[in-house]
Amino acid sequence: MAGRALRPATHGDIAGDLEDLGREVALGRLRPGRSVPGMCYDLDSRPPIEPIAGGAHDGESITLQSEDGARFMAYLARPVQSTGAGMLILPDVRGLHPFFEELALRFAERGVAALAIDYFCRTAGVGQRGDAFEYKPHADAIRWATLQADIRAGVAHLRSIEPRPRSIFTTGFCVGGRISSMSATLGLGLAGVIPFYGWPATPSRDIPIPVEVADQIECAVLAFYGGADQGIPPEAREAYDRALEAAGVEHESVVFPDAPHSFFDRKADQFAEASADAWDRTLAFIRNHTAGVPIAGA
């Protein structure tokens, strides 16, 4: 299935917002993307969420096939007792790695079937990668057309597992956060998207700018930001909020004032309260947009 054509948004002052943000970037006052170099999460980063014993079947590494015939890696975690929700997890710039596999398990323990996918099969192949994996050239090679195809394949696989989820969500981190926002424009019938520190304005790789296509977002949005993230300034967050408001999209933006980019990390003890709040809000958002039994731990 071909990707959908995106129309630039025309609501209110969005064009002015983008012009202002572009000027700030050109002057070097704002820098799109992360405020730190390298991947969003370190090699030893893990989700700041306590396991629930017996809540999930063991996760499994699987291989899926995209619409263009490409095979890509994914990690599936199935709940013992389903709430009727499914979650597609979109990783950071390093692709599929243990942080996101463990996150899939944490969702499954709360009754949410979860599938984390990889972005790099077309350039890095399929197979396990070590800590020395050079992700950057592969990240630079990702294209929105193939990302769309992989997202569609991931959502289709989630909908095929038993018991079949009734409501599908996406969540993503950093570049995956931006991709999560954009997944809501693909006509997939998503129940909601949950971007964590996803850059909402100015260009980034080949991925469209969420603020420009806010009127094509088809589901509720719950966005998390670190207030101390220099890569996503208040102007960018506010422009996205205005665009979503003008488009009539149900949305909430949660800013943790002192938190940096990538605060949602077990190692970041000083931001444990922000992480716990974000996780609670995530589960509540899923519960409120899914018809099913209550989510464990919510």
N, C-alpha and C positions, 0 to 999 in steps of 0.2 A: 504494500500500500504506500503510495507516495506521500511525502510530508505535506502538511497543510501550508498554504501560502499565508504569510503573516502581514497584516495591515498595520501601518503606523497608527498609533492612538491619536485622537484629535481632541480630547477633552480639555477644556479649561486652559490652564497655564502650563501644561506639560511640556510643550515645545520650549517655552521660556525657561523652565526648570532645566531641561537638557542643555540648552544653550549656555546657561550659567554654569552648570557643572562642567561642561566641556571647556569653558574658558578657564575655570580654576585648574583643571588638569593640565591644560596647555601652559599655564603659568607656573606649574610645578607646585601649586599649593595643595592639591589633592592628588593622591596616587591610587588608581583603581586596583582592586584586589587586596591581597593580604598585606598586613603591616610588617610581616616577618618573612625572610626568604625561605625557600624550600617547601616541603610538604606542609599541609595543614596540621597533621598529627605526626609526632615522633614515632620511631619504630616500636617503642615500648608503651605508647599511649593505649589506654583502654577506656571503655565507657564507664562513667562514674555511677554505676547502677548495681545494686546488690542482686545476686542471683536468687531465684525462687526454686528450691529443690523440687524436682518432679514436675515442674510446670511445662517443660518442653521435651519433645523427643530430641534425640541427638541431631545436631545439624549435619548437613551433608554438602560436600562440594559437587556441583553438577555442571554440565555443559549444555548450553542452549543454542539454538540456531536463530539468527536474525532474519529479517525479511529479505535481505540481500544474499542470503546463503552463508554468511559468516558465522562461525561458531565462536561463542564467548563463554568465559567462566562466570559462575555464579555460586552463591552459597544460600541454601534453603534451610530454614528452621521452621518446623511445624509445631503448633501447640498441642498439648494433650487434650485440652478443652477449648474449643474455638469460640470466640465472641462474634464471629461473622466478619471480622476485619482482616484485611491483608495490607502489608506495607512493603513497598518497593524502596530499597535503600540505595541512594546514589552517593558513592564515595567522594572523597576529596581528590586532589590532583594526583595522588599516587595510585589511584585505582583500588581494586579489591585487595584488602589486607586485613590482618587479624582484628583491628579495632571494629571493623564493620561486620565481620563474621560474629564477633561476640555481641555486638548490638542486635543482630538478628535473633540470637538466642534470648536476649533480654526481652525483646518484643514477644517472642513465642511463649515465654514463661508467663506473660500477661494475657495470653489468649489470642495474640495477633500473629497470624502467619506472616513470615518475613522472608524476603528475598533480596540479597545484596548482589549487585552486578558489577562486572568489570568493564572498562572502557577501551582496552588496548589490544583486543584480539587481532585486529587487522594489521597491526605493526609489530606487536610483541609475541603473537601466537598464544596458544592455550597451554597452560601448564603452571606449576608452582614456581614462584619467584623468590629469590633470597633477599636478604636485607640489603644487598649491594645493587639491587635492581635500579637501573638508570631510568627513572620514570619520565624525566623532563621532555626528551624528544618525542616520546609517545603522547604525552599530554599536549604538546604543541601541535600534534597531528590530528587530534580529534576534530570531528566536523559535526555540525548540528544534524545534517541529514542522516548520518549513521547513528548518532546518539538517539534520534527519534526512533529509528528502526529497532535498536536494542531495548529502548524503553517499552515499545509496543510488545516485543517478544517477552519481556519480563512480566508485564502486566497480564498478558495472555496466559503465561505459565502459572502465575498466582491464581488466576481464575479457574484453572484446570485442576487444582489439587483438591483433595477431599479431606474434610468437608469444604465445599466451595465457599470462599469469602463472598459476602454480599456487598461489601463496601471496600474499595481499594484507595489507598493513600500513597503518597510518596514523601520521603524526607531526604534531605541531602545536606552536605557540609561543605562550606567554602564554594569551590566551583560546582560541587554537587548541589549546594543550596540554590545556586542560580539555575541549574538544570531542573531541580525540583519545581521551582516557580514556573519554568517554561513548560514542564510536562502538563501543566494545567491548561495549555492552549492546544493540545493535540486531539481533542475530541474523544478521550478515552473513558469518559464517564466517571472520573475520579470523584471521591467524596471530599477530599481535601489534600492540601500540600503543606509541608512543614519545613521550610528552609531555615537552616542554621547558618548565620553569617554569610548569606549568599549575596554577592554584589548586585544591587538592583538597577544600577545606572552606569552609563558609559560602556564602550565596547570591551569585550573580553573574549579572546580567541574567536571562534566562529559562531559563538552562541548568541542568539538575539538578546536584546536589552529588555528585561521585564517591564520597566516603566513605559517603554514605547508600545507595548502590546497588552497593556493591562485590561483593555476592553475585550480581549479575547480569552481571558482567564475564566474558566467555567466552574470553579468550585471555591470553597472557602480556603483562606490562607492564614496560617499562623506562622509568623516570622520572628526569629530570635536574633538579637544582636548584642555584641559587647559595646558598651558605651565608650570604652577606651580603645576600641579597634580603629586605628588611624586610617585603615584602608577603606572603611565604610563610614564616612562622616555623617553628621545629622542631616545635612542637605540632601544626601542621597536617600536616606531612609524616609525623610519627609516627602520627597518628590514621589516616591513609590506609594506611600500612604495616600497622597492626594490623588494619584492616578487611579488607585483601586477604589477610593471613595467616589470619584467621578464616574467610574464604570459600574458602580453599584455592586461591587464584589464584597461579600462578607470577609472581613479581615481583622486581624489583631497583630500589632507589632509590639514585641516585648523587648525592652532595652534594659540590660543590667549595667548600671552606671559605671562601675569601676572594672568591669570584666573586659579582657582583651579578646582578640580573635582566638578561636579554638579553646575557649574557656571550658567547654564541656569535655572534661578529661579527668580521669581518676587521679592523675598526678597533681592536678591543680587544686591542692587542698584549700587554698585561700578563696577559691570560688565554688566550694562544695555547696554552699547554700543556693547560689545561682543555678548550679547544675541540677540540684534537687527540685527547685522550682520549675525549671524548664521541663524536666522529665514529668513532673506532676501535671503541668499544663498540657504536655503532649498527650498523655494518657486521657485526660479529660476531653481534649479536642477530639480524639478518636472515638471515645465513648459517646460524645454528644452528636457525632455525625455517623454513627453506626447503630442499626437496629439489632440488638443482640443482648446477651447476658452481660452483667457488669464486668469490667476489666479488672483482673486481680491487681492489687497494689495501687489502685487509683485513689 
